[in-house]
Every structure is written in structure tokens, then in C-alpha cells.
Amino acid sequence: MKRTEMKARILVVDDEPAGREVLYGLLTMDGYQVQVAANGKEAIEKATAVPPDLILLDVMMPGIDGFEVCRRLRKNPNLSEMPIVMLTALDDRDSLLQGIESGADDFISKPFDREVLRARVKTITRLNRFRRLVTERNKFQWAIDHADEGFLVMNNRGTIQYANRQARHYLELPLDPDEPITQRFQDLIKTRFRREPASAWDTKQLLSPPGSQSPMPRYLVRPETATAHAFWLQVNLLPINPAAAVTEWVVQLRDVTSKMILQRDMWQFQAMIAHKLRAPMVPVIGTINLLASEIENFTQTDISRLSQRALDGVYRLQNAIEEIINYVDITKDVPLSQFEHFPVKDLGALVQSVQQELDLPDVQFQPASSLAEPNRSVRLTPQAMTLVLCELLKNAQKFHPANAPFITIEARIADNRLVLKVSDDGITLSPEQLAHIWVPYYQGEKYFTGEVSGMGLGLPMVASLVWSINGTCTAYNRQPAPGMVVELALPI
């Protein structure tokens, strides 16, 4: 369906009915929206209520004449730039000067030539529409330049044609808007950020037609340093004119750092509470149940021994609660990996601890000899490293058909990174599941639990931890047997 252009609104002001009827018929025949006013007072009221694109104003009217109407309209800030053309039979110099002084933009002499009038109206309304578009564009430009989010405009080749101040700030570009940007968008972000998840940043998909784009969110991540948290930008692309041969794109850069840190901290806190409180609660509850049901069969020595066992569990529980409280206090304003690192040589003991906690009988740890070397540590806290390993093993257990996986954990040092390869004999994932397995917020969650349906609890949060310290995550199906392989590369 062909789009029709909305014609301009014109207010015709004339005290003569015949004059109003002629102009009304002539202009409506050309498709203009026409209103009429029979006197100056009515003209001011109608122009104020619904500002027209042009006023054709008769000069000689009883009461408020055209000159006075023009002066009053020019005093109104909302109507001061409205085009006003005076229709006058006066041709003396003083009348023309009076019209100019009152604010008229042009004059048409009565009686007027119809074609000349139509041509003048067409030209003036077009110029006024253009002026209004420029004004609105300037307002929009101001709003975009002062927006909290970054905005870019680029073409299919990635050439940046416009960048607002916030986008220049995010991408570490000169803040002067007149400073040209010579690097392509893809090249700029490659040198400044990690692009995650990698599958969403495939070059062929990045600027592909809208219908074929990946639905996954894209993130730019600047890993944490000794003095700052990781910095996260969510990137959204919108084609300006999808039907054009050369599409231009609006790129939105949104700072989601606070959201990512909050979500990760919530997941980590919940997971740590479960990890810390489960172990001491088991002997306490078991011992008290035993005493409650069998106390008449126990000697005083047995009761004393069992009570001590329960008391030891309570003390452990108290220590765990204190540790959680201290952890919350110490991590309020400190990057996750900066106040304590995990020693690589302790990995075997950690694997054994997590295996026992999850009651997984078949976990085989295969460390390379280089892991025993001293003074090597991963840039994660022991708590975070524990939760990462717990998450990987729980995920293997949860999605094994019998909840009893055989898990192999290989560990080695490569390129100054600890590479963990966790393999299980459980299910095989589809290509779509594999592509989205690490994506934070891929599925909206009402209660921000970190759970992604069908992929276990917290894998996206594991990814956010690893990406934040400049590590990498990879997941693929085991071949040829069923099962999954997850690889993490953690800087040391």
C-alpha cells in the first residue's frame, strides 16, 4: 500500500464569506487541510488551539485587523515562527512596511492569480515543514547527545557515521563530535573488549539481514582489574531501513554492569549458603533424630558421645554462618578475584571435597604434573572456585538420565592459564542449546534465580565470572559417545 503524505494545515482568515469560500475550495482541491476564521479574534483562537502550517491573513477586517492579528501571534512563543502571508489590496509603501513590522513573511495582492497563490502556498508550506523537521532533528540530536546510553550509526561495512558522546566515552574515542572515527566498529571493539558470547559475534551474522540475525544478546566485556570490577555493555542492533540495498544500523550500547554484578552476587550468595550450611546440618539433624527415637536404648556414654557430635555440628554451623556474614562484608566493594586467589595446587583437594558433598562416586581427577608447582593461583577466590566446580558437577549430575554420571576432570597449565576439562556421560545437547548455554539473561526470569531451563542452574553466572577475569568458556558434545564436555580457561 502506497504511503500518502499528510498535507499541511492552512488557516484562512477573511471577513468576506466569498473570499473564504474561494480560498477554501482552491486549497482543499490541492489536498490541504483548511480551517477558516471570519475575524481576527477567531483567527487568534483557532491558531492557538491547533497551530497551522500557514496562515493566509486578510489585512482589512473590522475590529482586529490583519496587522494586529499578526503582531499578537508573533508575541506567542509557540506561534512566533509560523509562516503568515497577508492578503491585501493595499499596495502603498507604508502598508507594506507596516505589514513587515507586524511580522508578515510574505504578501499576495488582491485580486490574486490562482496559480501564483497555489505556487506560493506550496513553496512556503514545504519550507515550513523542512524548518520544523530541522528543529525536531536538533531536539532529537540534543537528547541523543545527552543520553545515558551510547548510540552509533554505521553502515553494512561497519563504518561509523555518527557516535554520541556516551558511545565515544564507552569506546574510548575523542569526545569532540566533529572528530572523525576512522576505525570500523568491529575493529574498535576487538581491541578494547572481549566479545561474548562468541557465537553471537560471528562476522557473517553481525550485520546480516534482520530476519537472519541471532536472537542472542551480545555483550562487550572489559575484564576486571586490581582497582575495578569488570565492565559490561549490552549491544543491540536495529536496522534503519531494512528494505534498502545498503542498510544503516543504529547500535545501542547499554551499561549493564550493575545488573550483571547484582545477578552474579545473588547467585553466588545463594549457592554459597547451600554449600556452607548443608554439610554441618546433616550430622546435627541425624544425631538429634537418632537420640529422639532411640534414647532409651543408649547408655549415658552413648548419649554423651552423640550429644557432643550434635554440638560439634552446631559449632560448625555457627562458624559457617559467621563465615557467610564476613564474606558479605568483605565483598561489598571489592572485585571478586582481588582479595584472595585460589592456589592451583589445592585443586585436587577441592575436587575431592565437592565430590563428597554432592555424593558423586564416579569422579576421576586427572591433573597434569605442572599443577603441583608452587606459587600458582587462579584469579578467583576459593569460594568462587568452589561454586564454579560445584556448578559443573551438579549440572552433570542433574542432566544424567540416572543422576549418576561418570565424570572426568582433566587439569593442565597452558598459555599461563589453568585449563579445566570436565566430561560426563550424560545427555547430548542440540546446537541451539549449545549456542545459548553461557548467555546471561537469555531467558527472562521473574525471580532472578540464575536458572536457564534445560541447561542447569547458574551456568550463565559461571560464564560471567570467567569472562570477568578474562577467561573463556567452551561447551560441546562428547564424541562419539553421548555426554557433554565443558572447558574453562582461567588466568593464573
C-alpha positions in Angstrom: 0.0 0.0 0.0 1.4 3.3 -1.0 2.1 5.7 1.8 0.3 9.1 1.3 1.9 12.3 2.5 -0.1 14.3 5.1 -0.7 17.7 3.6 -0.2 20.9 5.5 -2.8 22.7 7.7 -3.8 26.1 6.5 -5.9 28.7 8.3 -7.7 31.2 6.0 -8.7 34.4 7.7 -11.1 36.7 5.8 -14.2 38.6 6.9 -15.8 38.2 3.4 -17.7 34.9 3.0 -17.0 34.9 -0.7 -13.2 35.3 -0.1 -13.2 32.4 2.4 -15.1 30.1 0.1 -12.8 30.7 -2.8 -9.7 30.0 -0.9 -11.2 27.0 0.9 -12.2 25.4 -2.4 -8.9 26.2 -4.1 -6.8 24.8 -1.3 -8.9 21.7 -0.4 -8.7 20.7 -4.1 -4.9 20.6 -3.7 -5.3 18.3 -0.6 -4.6 20.8 2.1 -6.4 20.7 5.5 -8.1 24.0 5.6 -9.7 25.9 8.5 -11.4 29.3 8.2 -11.9 32.3 10.5 -14.2 35.2 9.9 -12.4 37.8 12.1 -9.2 38.5 13.9 -10.4 37.2 17.3 -11.5 33.9 15.8 -8.2 33.6 13.9 -6.1 34.0 17.1 -8.2 31.4 19.0 -8.0 28.8 16.2 -4.3 29.3 15.6 -3.6 29.0 19.4 -5.8 25.8 19.7 -4.3 24.0 16.7 -1.3 25.7 15.2 -1.4 25.6 11.4 1.5 25.3 9.0 0.5 28.5 7.2 -1.9 31.4 7.8 -3.4 33.3 4.8 -4.5 36.5 6.6 -6.7 39.3 5.1 -5.5 42.7 6.2 -8.6 44.8 6.0 -11.0 43.4 8.7 -13.3 45.2 11.2 -12.2 45.1 14.8 -8.8 43.5 15.0 -7.2 44.0 11.6 -4.6 41.7 10.0 -1.7 43.8 11.2 -2.8 43.5 14.8 -3.5 39.7 14.4 0.0 39.3 13.1 1.6 41.2 16.0 -0.3 39.2 18.6 0.6 35.9 17.0 4.3 36.8 16.9 4.2 37.5 20.7 3.1 33.9 21.3 6.3 31.8 21.7 4.5 28.7 20.2 3.4 30.6 17.1 6.2 33.1 16.6 7.8 31.2 13.7 4.6 30.3 12.0 4.5 31.5 8.3 2.0 34.3 7.8 1.1 35.6 4.3 -1.0 38.7 4.1 -3.7 39.1 1.5 -4.1 42.8 0.8 -5.5 45.2 -1.7 -3.2 47.8 -0.3 -0.2 48.5 -2.5 1.3 51.6 -0.9 4.7 51.6 0.6 3.5 52.4 4.2 1.1 49.5 4.2 3.9 47.1 3.1 6.2 48.5 5.8 3.5 48.2 8.4 3.0 44.5 7.4 6.7 43.8 7.6 6.9 45.4 11.0 4.0 43.4 12.3 5.8 40.2 11.3 4.4 39.1 8.0 6.5 36.7 5.9 5.0 37.5 2.5 2.3 39.4 0.7 -0.1 38.5 -2.0 -2.1 41.2 -3.7 -5.8 41.1 -4.2 -7.2 40.2 -6.6 -4.7 37.3 -6.8 -3.7 34.9 -9.6 -4.8 31.4 -8.5 -1.8 29.6 -9.9 0.6 32.2 -8.3 -1.2 31.7 -5.0 -1.0 27.9 -5.3 2.7 28.0 -6.1 3.4 30.4 -3.2 1.5 28.2 -0.8 3.2 25.1 -1.9 6.7 26.7 -1.6 6.0 28.2 1.8 4.5 25.0 3.4 7.4 22.9 2.1 9.9 25.3 3.6 8.0 25.4 6.9 7.9 21.6 7.1 11.6 21.5 6.4 12.2 24.1 9.1 10.1 22.1 11.6 11.9 18.9 10.7 15.3 20.6 11.3 14.0 21.9 14.6 12.8 18.5 15.7 16.0 16.9 14.5 18.0 19.3 16.5 15.9 18.5 19.6 16.4 14.8 19.0 20.2 15.3 18.4 20.4 17.1 21.8 18.5 14.3 23.5 20.7 11.6 22.0 23.9 13.6 22.7 22.9 13.8 26.4 21.5 10.2 26.7 22.9 7.8 29.3 23.2 5.1 26.7 25.6 5.1 23.8 24.3 5.3 20.2 26.1 4.7 16.9 25.0 4.9 13.3 27.0 2.7 11.0 26.7 1.1 7.5 27.0 -2.5 6.5 30.7 -2.3 6.3 30.9 -1.2 10.0 31.9 2.4 9.1 30.8 4.6 12.0 28.9 7.7 10.6 27.8 9.1 14.0 28.5 8.4 17.6 27.0 10.3 20.5 29.1 11.4 23.5 28.3 8.4 25.6 29.3 6.0 22.8 32.6 7.8 22.4 33.1 7.6 26.1 32.5 3.8 26.2 34.7 3.1 23.2 37.5 5.5 24.3 37.1 7.8 21.3 37.7 11.6 21.2 34.7 13.3 22.8 34.7 16.0 20.1 31.7 15.2 17.9 33.5 16.6 14.9 36.4 14.3 15.3 36.1 11.7 12.6 36.2 8.0 13.5 38.4 6.1 11.1 38.2 2.6 12.6 35.4 0.2 11.8 33.1 -0.7 14.7 34.3 -4.3 14.6 37.9 -3.3 14.8 37.3 -0.8 17.6 35.6 -3.3 19.9 38.1 -6.0 19.1 41.0 -4.0 20.7 39.0 -2.8 23.7 36.7 -5.5 24.8 36.0 -9.2 24.9 33.0 -10.1 22.7 30.7 -12.6 24.4 29.2 -15.0 23.7 31.5 -15.6 20.7 28.7 -17.3 18.7 26.7 -14.0 18.8 29.6 -12.0 17.3 30.1 -14.1 14.2 31.1 -11.6 11.5 28.6 -13.0 9.0 25.7 -12.6 11.4 26.6 -9.3 12.9 25.4 -7.2 10.0 23.3 -9.7 8.3 19.7 -9.0 7.2 17.4 -8.5 10.2 15.5 -11.8 9.8 18.6 -13.9 9.8 20.3 -12.3 12.9 21.0 -14.3 16.0 18.4 -13.6 18.7 21.0 -13.9 21.4 22.0 -10.7 23.3 25.6 -9.5 22.7 28.0 -8.3 25.3 31.2 -6.4 25.4 33.2 -7.2 28.5 36.2 -5.3 29.9 37.7 -7.8 32.4 38.2 -6.6 36.0 41.4 -5.1 37.2 43.1 -4.6 40.6 41.0 -1.5 41.1 37.7 -2.0 39.3 35.0 -4.5 38.6 34.5 -5.9 35.1 32.6 -3.5 32.8 29.7 -4.9 30.8 28.0 -3.3 27.8 24.9 -4.9 26.2 24.8 -4.3 22.4 21.6 -4.1 20.4 21.5 -3.5 16.6 18.5 -2.1 14.8 18.4 -1.6 11.0 17.3 1.9 10.0 15.9 0.9 6.6 15.8 -2.9 6.2 14.4 -2.7 2.6 17.3 -0.6 1.4 20.2 -2.1 -0.6 22.7 -0.7 1.8 21.3 -0.9 5.3 22.3 1.5 8.0 22.3 0.4 11.6 21.6 2.0 14.9 23.9 0.4 17.6 22.7 0.8 21.2 25.4 0.4 23.9 23.8 -0.1 27.3 25.8 -0.3 30.5 24.6 -3.4 32.4 27.5 -3.7 34.8 25.4 -3.2 37.9 22.8 -5.7 36.7 25.4 -8.4 35.9 27.2 -7.9 39.2 23.9 -8.0 41.2 22.7 -11.1 39.4 26.0 -12.8 39.9 26.3 -11.9 43.5 22.8 -13.2 44.2 23.5 -16.5 42.5 26.8 -16.8 44.3 25.4 -15.9 47.7 22.6 -18.4 47.3 24.9 -21.1 46.1 27.4 -20.5 48.9 24.7 -20.6 51.6 23.6 -24.0 50.3 27.2 -25.2 50.2 28.2 -23.9 53.6 25.1 -24.9 55.6 24.3 -28.3 54.1 27.3 -30.1 55.5 27.0 -29.2 59.2 23.3 -29.6 59.2 23.5 -33.3 58.2 25.1 -34.6 61.5 23.0 -32.3 63.6 19.7 -33.5 62.3 20.8 -37.1 62.0 22.1 -37.2 65.6 19.1 -35.5 67.1 16.7 -37.8 65.2 18.7 -40.8 66.5 18.5 -39.6 70.1 14.8 -38.8 69.8 13.9 -42.2 68.5 16.3 -44.5 70.3 17.4 -42.7 73.5 16.1 -45.5 75.8 18.5 -47.9 74.1 21.6 -45.8 74.7 23.9 -45.7 77.6 24.9 -42.5 79.3 28.2 -42.7 77.5 26.5 -43.1 74.1 24.2 -40.2 74.8 27.2 -38.0 75.8 29.1 -39.0 72.7 26.1 -38.4 70.4 25.3 -35.1 72.1 28.9 -34.0 71.6 28.6 -34.9 67.9 25.5 -32.8 67.5 27.1 -30.0 69.4 30.2 -30.1 67.1 27.8 -29.8 64.2 26.1 -26.8 65.7 29.5 -25.2 66.2 30.3 -25.9 62.6 27.0 -24.4 61.6 27.8 -21.3 63.7 31.2 -20.9 62.1 29.6 -21.3 58.6 27.1 -18.6 59.4 29.9 -16.3 60.7 31.9 -17.0 57.5 28.9 -16.1 55.3 28.4 -12.8 57.2 32.1 -12.0 57.0 32.1 -12.9 53.3 29.2 -10.4 52.7 31.1 -7.7 54.5 34.4 -8.2 52.8 33.0 -8.5 49.2 30.8 -5.4 49.3 33.2 -3.1 47.5 36.0 -5.5 46.4 36.3 -7.1 43.0 35.6 -10.9 43.3 39.1 -12.0 42.3 41.3 -9.4 44.0 41.3 -10.0 47.7 42.1 -13.8 47.7 43.2 -16.2 44.9 42.7 -19.9 44.6 46.0 -21.9 44.7 46.2 -24.3 41.8 47.9 -27.0 43.9 44.7 -27.2 46.0 42.6 -28.2 43.1 42.7 -31.9 43.8 41.6 -31.4 47.4 38.8 -29.2 46.2 37.6 -31.8 43.7 37.5 -34.4 46.4 35.6 -32.1 48.8 33.0 -31.2 46.2 32.7 -34.8 45.1 31.9 -35.9 48.7 29.5 -33.1 49.3 27.5 -33.9 46.1 27.8 -37.7 46.8 29.2 -38.4 43.4 31.0 -41.8 43.5 32.4 -41.7 40.0 34.6 -38.6 39.6 38.1 -39.1 38.2 40.6 -36.3 38.6 43.5 -36.3 36.1 45.9 -33.5 36.9 49.0 -32.6 34.8 52.3 -32.6 36.7 52.6 -28.8 36.3 49.7 -28.3 38.7 52.0 -29.2 41.6 54.3 -26.3 41.0 54.1 -23.8 43.9 53.1 -20.1 43.7 50.4 -20.5 41.0 46.9 -19.3 41.7 43.7 -18.7 39.7 42.2 -15.2 39.7 39.1 -16.4 41.6 38.5 -16.6 45.3 38.4 -20.1 46.9 34.7 -19.6 47.4 34.1 -18.7 43.8 36.3 -21.6 42.6 34.3 -23.9 44.8 31.0 -22.7 43.4 32.2 -23.0 39.8 33.3 -26.6 40.3 30.1 -27.4 42.2 28.0 -25.9 39.4 29.8 -28.0 36.7 29.4 -31.3 38.7 25.8 -30.6 39.7 25.0 -29.8 36.1 26.4 -33.2 35.0 24.5 -35.0 37.8 21.2 -33.2 37.2 21.1 -34.0 33.5 22.3 -37.5 33.6 19.5 -40.0 32.8 20.1 -41.8 36.1 21.6 -38.8 38.0 24.7 -40.9 38.4 27.3 -39.6 35.8 30.8 -40.8 35.3 32.8 -37.5 35.4 36.3 -37.0 34.3 38.1 -33.7 35.3 41.3 -33.0 33.4 43.5 -30.1 34.5 46.6 -28.6 32.9 48.5 -25.4 32.6 48.6 -23.8 29.1 49.4 -20.3 28.0 49.5 -19.1 31.6 46.0 -20.4 32.2 44.5 -23.2 34.2 42.5 -25.3 31.7 39.8 -27.4 33.3 38.1 -30.0 31.0 35.0 -31.6 32.6 33.5 -34.5 30.7 30.4 -36.6 31.6 28.4 -39.4 30.0 25.0 -37.8 30.3 22.8 -36.2 27.6 23.7 -34.6 24.3 22.6 -31.0 23.7 21.2 -29.6 20.5 23.2 -27.0 18.6 20.8 -24.2 19.7 21.2 -25.2 23.4 25.0 -25.3 23.0 24.9 -21.8 21.4 22.9 -20.4 24.3 24.3 -22.3 27.2 26.5 -19.4 28.5 24.3 -16.5 27.7 23.3 -14.3 30.7 19.7 -13.3 30.7 18.9 -15.2 27.6 15.6 -16.3 29.1 13.8 -13.7 31.2 13.4 -14.8 34.8 10.8 -13.5 37.2 12.8 -14.0 40.3 16.4 -13.8 39.0 17.3 -17.2 40.2 20.0 -17.7 37.5 18.2 -20.8 36.2 18.0 -21.4 32.5 15.5 -24.1 31.7 17.1 -27.3 30.4 20.7 -26.2 31.0 21.1 -26.4 34.8 21.4 -23.8 37.5 23.9 -20.9 37.1 25.9 -21.8 34.0 25.4 -18.3 32.7 26.7 -17.0 36.0 29.8 -19.3 35.8 30.3 -17.7 32.4 30.0 -14.2 33.8 32.6 -15.0 36.5 35.0 -16.5 34.0 34.6 -13.7 31.4 35.0 -11.0 34.1 38.6 -12.3 34.8 39.4 -12.5 31.1 38.9 -16.3 30.9 37.0 -18.4 28.4 34.2 -20.9 28.4 33.6 -23.7 25.9 30.9 -26.4 25.8 30.5 -29.2 23.2 29.1 -32.7 22.9 31.3 -35.6 23.7 32.2 -37.7 20.7 31.4 -40.4 19.7 29.7 -41.4 23.0 26.8 -39.3 24.5 27.6 -36.7 27.1 29.0 -33.2 27.5 32.4 -31.6 27.7 32.9 -28.2 29.3 36.2 -26.4 29.2 37.2 -23.4 31.3 40.4 -21.5 30.8 41.2 -19.4 33.9 44.1 -16.9 34.0 46.8 -17.6 36.6 
